[in-house]
Amino acid sequence: MKKYLFMLAAMAALPMTFSSCSSNDDNSTIIIKSSNTEFTDEAKKLDFGAGLKLNDDQLIKSIELTESGRYIVRLKETENSQDEKTRADSDDITYLTGFYHILVKGESYRLDNFGDLTLKIEGNVIYITIKLLNGNSINAEATTGDVIEAISNSQFTKNLCQYWQVNKTRLRLTNKKGLKLARDFNGCNLREIKQYIEDNSDCRIDETFETKSQLTNMTFSKYATFQLYYKDGIDTGRWYWVQESDGTLHYTWEGHEMGNSFEAGNGIVVFKNENECWLTVEAVIDTDGTDYDTTLTYMLSVVSTK
């Protein structure tokens, strides 16, 4: 039963099998208009191999600046660290994330609640300076070969790689006994959705959602990272296109490829107009031998990160 505890939260992260799109949905003709275009040319991801020492407990494995104005710092814990892990972390990986601001285009950036990042390129060498908020500085060198390539630079990818707000969540739940539940929820309160399912069916999900119950935003980057933002936390994972032409993508949590539909799977992306996107996912929930076919559609809109 433990995997069902994770079902709704996992569905919010694009797992499971995909559902078909309406023939009226034509992703190829839509271009998402973003108010965050100033960050488009600044997007980059630097991989630091063995890692840069942040403190006695953590190494910086990579720094990513996204097209939507978010930064993602991937940290590896050392043997000294005893920090508690979250469900989106692998055994020793955690994240710092927030908004960033351009100080000098292509060179210098302020990362909220982290510090200032400066990159100076000479030939194929990148000189890196990180001035942390505590006054300490980190100096390092990398090569242009340490810059991660984008998984795609297509219009589909540009459309997806935005900072999205979750406006509504559409639930559809059926079983072979004739049960049919359908409801639209404002935003995405996973605790509310769970309660509605259990109040109106015999389907049961053993998750209390004491934390990470209200999903508010999400973002994707062209460097295969996605993040979910809750009122009280963040989850991070990896994604790639399975069939880009019809909007099918695959996701997994960082460090986890479980072979379990609730831990990794596919989702469908449909761009509805120039600032809206729908994400649709499906799952089968087994409760006491009865299968409940569940579909959730997340109705998203582009929001500014400025």
Steps between C-alpha positions, in 0.01 A plus 500: 500500500790737554530591131140625504594750768710663237247487218350849498829677563665292231219582259576865555848423366390351167525127563313201365357420161394773264151574372413604149451862400202645321537532126426870549824543692781588258822562689689579180316827433530659846783713633493572871553870577706556811575815697832343603674527160793692649619168646485301175859569393629468857387139547792266566608209716852447634605158625783497756590132489629402843347820638598837648519521877211711631556415868611206714179312423427576135655514154355694207451249219338733248344843459214552258348827383163432336318680222226597742722691743544223758837365612564145620812411700552124533682403817665175600522430870833392645544230761476772767141586413211345691220701340165329456413409139178585320311278258648682198860457616727212421720366780726804519358765264318816608416828327510872550265692272350845454484792260807659341567848366731606218773739616704489179359312201682177432736550793365588842187395692345545845346180634242578768592359843825356364741762367653648185625286212756635253613315187789624285584306186849512349540259212360169620560580869224632726613684814234472768456716809221444750463760775279344765266695727713408802792692349699198385610463140550195280736522203524227241578426138301297253515444127236558237470121493353522852201692363210255466327490163126555477289191432316701234476854367173443315193721531331222701780514755498880509125487561534256789798667669304766684405584856146365529222574747252224582155655449274193508519124532248279320427158651335207320463167684315186382483126566340199332213506753362815340652762729560834328646797688580832331595831656712808438693638798638851532879478520637164612440404861597132513339455840170636365513272194572195716211588732258539208599160359459324833170677583346394169646153442658202671837595350759559772836682491718462810661843490420775750675777304601673822770668291519582130124492462445822302674505163519861379756514217733292286783562259687303234843570354658397172775330702258222602412634846151565632389630837167505684439784744270452798409750768736318733760328284646404163539174308757454223521248217627431148306493173544442127279479193373154405307620194543874469259537209202392713623648829588174676776529759659267755590594855682352798602630840864589545696179549192274480391286206288255690321312223183598686231708330466710814870584504562567133300507180359710219278805476330698223557871437244704304548870430151651494586855396788746523515493881328178611610139526319185616682199644303174508600181684329170578530235768325182610446485876435155647289502818398161642510340156307773318681707236423872484604669174607850594580797275630835619542801273698799626392830341799733501576857397830683452591741778780752532799433723599867517 
